[in-house]
Amino acid sequence: MSDDMAVRQKVALVFGGSRGIGAAAATRLVQDGFAVALTYVSRPDKAEQLVRTIEEGGGRALAVEADSADPAAIRAAVARTVQRFGPIDAVVVNAGILRLATVDAFGLEDLDRMLAINIRGVFLAIQAATAQMRDGGRVITIGSNTAIRASIRGSSVYAMTKAAVATMVKGIALDLAPRRITVNNIQPGPIDTDMTEGHIPALTGMVPLGRVGQPREVATLVSYLAGDESGYMTGASLTIDGGFVL
Ligand SMILES: NC(=O)c1ccc[n+]([C@@H]2O[C@H](COP(=O)([O-])OP(=O)(O)OC[C@H]3O[C@@H](n4cnc5c(N)ncnc54)[C@H](OP(=O)(O)O)[C@@H]3O)[C@@H](O)[C@H]2O)c1
């Protein structure tokens, strides 16, 4: 290893890193030694607060406004990250939305927004980030256990988007294997975040382990997949859901 490589700090970009699972992942990656850029769309306050907390702890972080429904914003977020920290070692594609409605009532606007963020945005984020990624890097998506079993009425579109991610990851893993970039997907079950606010008691009753998960438990898996020890795993979807889909 050259002296330059010995001192170089690894760089991660978390799409949707201002709250919930993405914020926990960003925090964990900083603890693992990464400089972390994180995107947000609606909560600059949360994103800036997280950056401050990371910097107060001695870490390096950058918040970038970037709607994952906007291809140009995705590319700009990658460019800002590289400009500030250098080439990317790991990308976590976490940004996602949940809109529930049964098939008779699902609106076109909601359908298009979910497809744009949860599927197209994931593909474009991986495409843009891996163009600026070092060989041997890491791609991690946050899917959902609904890719395996929809479970809840009104979740058809959400489940469809997350199944698309699980399948997309396999194809991209093949594409990037020659560069030793691994591409893996985490499929959480119910996690205690803003997305599940107000539904925790009902969800708890559906989980065999008798509780919902915490964002840091998903972040631990992100840490593993972003690290050196996971280099032989690619194209995998890892479910972490308290036994929900068993
Ligand atoms: N919570 C669960 O039970 C659960 C279970 C399975 C899978 N997941 C998946 O895990 C991921 C994170 O979920 P969460 O529960 O942490 O959600 P959350 O608490 O609602 O946080 C969502 C995060 O994604 C960002 N985001 C949303 N839409 C975006 C967009 N268009 N462009 C860029 N960023 C965007 C948000 O940014 P702002 O703060 O700026 O809005 C926020 O940082 C999602 O993909 C979700 O589908 C969650």
The ligand as a MOL file (V3000), in Angstrom:
LIG
                    3D

  0  0  0     0  0            999 V3000
M  V30 BEGIN CTAB
M  V30 COUNTS 48 52 0 0 0
M  V30 BEGIN ATOM
M  V30 1 N -39.2020 2.1680 8.5260 0
M  V30 2 C -39.5030 0.9690 8.1000 0
M  V30 3 O -40.2320 0.2120 8.7520 0
M  V30 4 C -38.9190 0.4460 6.8060 0
M  V30 5 C -39.0570 -0.9080 6.5110 0
M  V30 6 C -38.5370 -1.4190 5.3400 0
M  V30 7 C -37.8800 -0.5840 4.4570 0
M  V30 8 N -37.7570 0.7390 4.7540 0 CHG=1
M  V30 9 C -37.0510 1.5770 3.7640 0
M  V30 10 O -35.9640 2.1920 4.3820 0
M  V30 11 C -35.7140 3.4600 3.7570 0
M  V30 12 C -35.6920 4.5380 4.8160 0
M  V30 13 O -36.9110 4.4930 5.5340 0
M  V30 14 P -37.1370 5.2740 6.8940 0
M  V30 15 O -38.1200 4.4920 7.6590 0
M  V30 16 O -35.8390 5.6520 7.5190 0 CHG=-1
M  V30 17 O -37.8820 6.5690 6.2950 0
M  V30 18 P -38.0770 8.0420 6.8580 0
M  V30 19 O -37.9030 8.0700 8.3370 0
M  V30 20 O -39.3320 8.4960 6.2300 0
M  V30 21 O -36.8230 8.8070 6.1960 0
M  V30 22 C -36.7360 8.8660 4.8070 0
M  V30 23 C -35.3950 9.4250 4.4100 0
M  V30 24 O -35.3240 9.4180 2.9870 0
M  V30 25 C -35.2470 10.7540 2.5260 0
M  V30 26 N -36.0390 10.9120 1.3240 0
M  V30 27 C -37.3500 10.6600 1.1410 0
M  V30 28 N -37.7300 10.9630 -0.0930 0
M  V30 29 C -36.6210 11.4240 -0.7170 0
M  V30 30 C -36.3550 11.9320 -2.0010 0
M  V30 31 N -37.3300 12.0640 -2.9160 0
M  V30 32 N -35.1060 12.3220 -2.2920 0
M  V30 33 C -34.1150 12.2380 -1.3730 0
M  V30 34 N -34.3030 11.7860 -0.1290 0
M  V30 35 C -35.5380 11.3990 0.1910 0
M  V30 36 C -35.7550 11.6190 3.6320 0
M  V30 37 O -35.2320 12.9290 3.5040 0
M  V30 38 P -35.9680 14.2150 4.2200 0
M  V30 39 O -35.6730 14.0700 5.6990 0
M  V30 40 O -35.3120 15.4020 3.6340 0
M  V30 41 O -37.4300 14.1070 3.9180 0
M  V30 42 C -35.2180 10.8550 4.8470 0
M  V30 43 O -33.8550 11.1130 5.0490 0
M  V30 44 C -36.8110 3.6320 2.7150 0
M  V30 45 O -36.3250 3.2330 1.4480 0
M  V30 46 C -37.8880 2.6810 3.1800 0
M  V30 47 O -38.6990 2.2610 2.1290 0
M  V30 48 C -38.2550 1.2740 5.8990 0
M  V30 END ATOM
M  V30 BEGIN BOND
M  V30 1 1 1 2
M  V30 2 2 2 3
M  V30 3 1 2 4
M  V30 4 1 4 5
M  V30 5 2 4 48
M  V30 6 2 5 6
M  V30 7 1 6 7
M  V30 8 2 7 8
M  V30 9 1 8 9
M  V30 10 1 8 48
M  V30 11 1 9 10
M  V30 12 1 9 46
M  V30 13 1 10 11
M  V30 14 1 11 12
M  V30 15 1 11 44
M  V30 16 1 12 13
M  V30 17 1 13 14
M  V30 18 2 14 15
M  V30 19 1 14 16
M  V30 20 1 14 17
M  V30 21 1 17 18
M  V30 22 2 18 19
M  V30 23 1 18 20
M  V30 24 1 18 21
M  V30 25 1 21 22
M  V30 26 1 22 23
M  V30 27 1 23 24
M  V30 28 1 23 42
M  V30 29 1 24 25
M  V30 30 1 25 26
M  V30 31 1 25 36
M  V30 32 1 26 27
M  V30 33 1 26 35
M  V30 34 2 27 28
M  V30 35 1 28 29
M  V30 36 1 29 30
M  V30 37 2 29 35
M  V30 38 1 30 31
M  V30 39 2 30 32
M  V30 40 1 32 33
M  V30 41 2 33 34
M  V30 42 1 34 35
M  V30 43 1 36 37
M  V30 44 1 36 42
M  V30 45 1 37 38
M  V30 46 2 38 39
M  V30 47 1 38 40
M  V30 48 1 38 41
M  V30 49 1 42 43
M  V30 50 1 44 45
M  V30 51 1 44 46
M  V30 52 1 46 47
M  V30 END BOND
M  V30 END CTAB
M  END
